[in-house]
């Protein structure tokens, strides 16, 4: 009924009536994502009618109402088949100011039309294969980049940037050719990085260092959404960027890594938005060549160095480490390097572990990132080692029992998901410089057996990568307890009582005679085996079955 009334007015009514009926339809179906199949033909005709109305000279408010209804209808894939034509796509491109002839964005009154047009394009391109092919034919990616350049430094049009970036993300997700075009032909890497800089209002203090105001206000919701969409688009653009062969590319990735460091050190309007922002930053950092990740840490400035340091002796006991680590004005410092971004990543990883679900999607990216950073950058590895695997003092509990980061990671080493337990074990192994004896000290042989078997290191030794020589970090408490530590479980066990000590002389004599009788029986069976060679295998099995009984008696 709603479609019939709307279709009648769209076909025969004037602009005011069209606007009113479409606004009513939009308000009623704003949250509708599943449609009745019986009204499918009516919705198709309504779409066609709306496109015809958009060709006319109608007021901006009427255009917005038409586009809102078109956006709702475009959620239905079946409706899009007949209406997804080159002519209709060009109508939306014109309304979204994506044509080459549109040089500026001066009319504020047109912004709602641009935003709604971009929303429609997002739905249509995502749900229609024909629209995806037309996007390539119409060179939509280049038009979107051109629109971004027009508005990259203008904060009052964040909605336009947000949906422009979302459409760019959808295109690059669905077409690998567009990823290559964005990366090389359209210079998408520096363009999208500049969008992030603008969203974060970054002020550079050095080539790869930005000023961080810990007491500043959080990002606005619009800036956060814009940054998240830019991060997702950048992920697609850089998804195949493990190796960098040009100095210019290395510089671009270092700038991007510095922007992502800034991203990790700021917060969004809510805790959930902050986590989403940091999650996308972690995913993008996974695409950055590991040689460029050194910008995540930076030397302290003269002002920071002059501040009074707080040594590890004043930190909680579970954070104690042999090397001097300093907390200064919300900044984690190690060996004269600012480690705050690494500390944020570590806290992010621990939060994902505490969630207890979706480990493969939510936890493995940050664990993999920290593993590669530790393997390639000595200061990062040493800092993480002090935070995750501080020198052992209390070894009375099993390594997997407790609430420290080490305990949580050791528990993951026996997780049911193969990928999760492999990356958790690999991370701890790298922190231990890939030395088997060091890993066993912190995890126990039972928890580490899977990793060691996969690497062929069950007999001991070390991995293939080279690390600096070890320093003796064993505490006096650990050295004193070491002889009594169970290597399998990795914790201190009380000596087992000797059962003979509590026996009387008569009991001892009885057990001794029982053992003599069992040994005599075993000896007679062995002599029988020699006389009956044909039954040797059968009797040998019977002999073996007695051995556990002998051991139990002992």
ABEGO torsion letter per residue (X at the ends): XAAAAAAAAAAABBAAAAAAAAAAAAAAAAABABBBAAAAAAAAAAAAAAAAAAABBBBAAAAAAAAAAAAAAAABAAAAAAABBAAAAAAAAAAAGABAABABBABAAAAAAAAAAAAAAAAAAAABAAAAAAAAAAGAAAAAAAAAAAAAABAAAAAAAAAAAAAAAAAAAABAAAAAAAAAAAGAAAAAAAAAAAAAGBBBABAABBBBBAABBBBBAAAAAAAAAAAAAAAAAAAAAABBABAAAAAAAAAAAAAAAAAAABBBABAAAAAAAAAAAAAAAAABBAAAAAAABBBBBAAAAABBBBBAAABBAAABBABBBBBBGGBBBBGGBBAAAAAAAAAAAAAAAAAGBGAAAAAAAAAAAAAAAAAABAAAAAAAAAAABBBBABAABBAABEABAAAAAAAAAABABAAAAAAAAAAAAAAAGGBAAAAAAAAEAAAAAAAAAAAGAAAEEBBABBBBBBBBABBAAAAAAAAABBAAAGBBBBBBBBAAAABBAAAAAAAAAAAAAAAAAAAAAAAAAAABAAAAAAAAAAAAAAAAAAAAAX
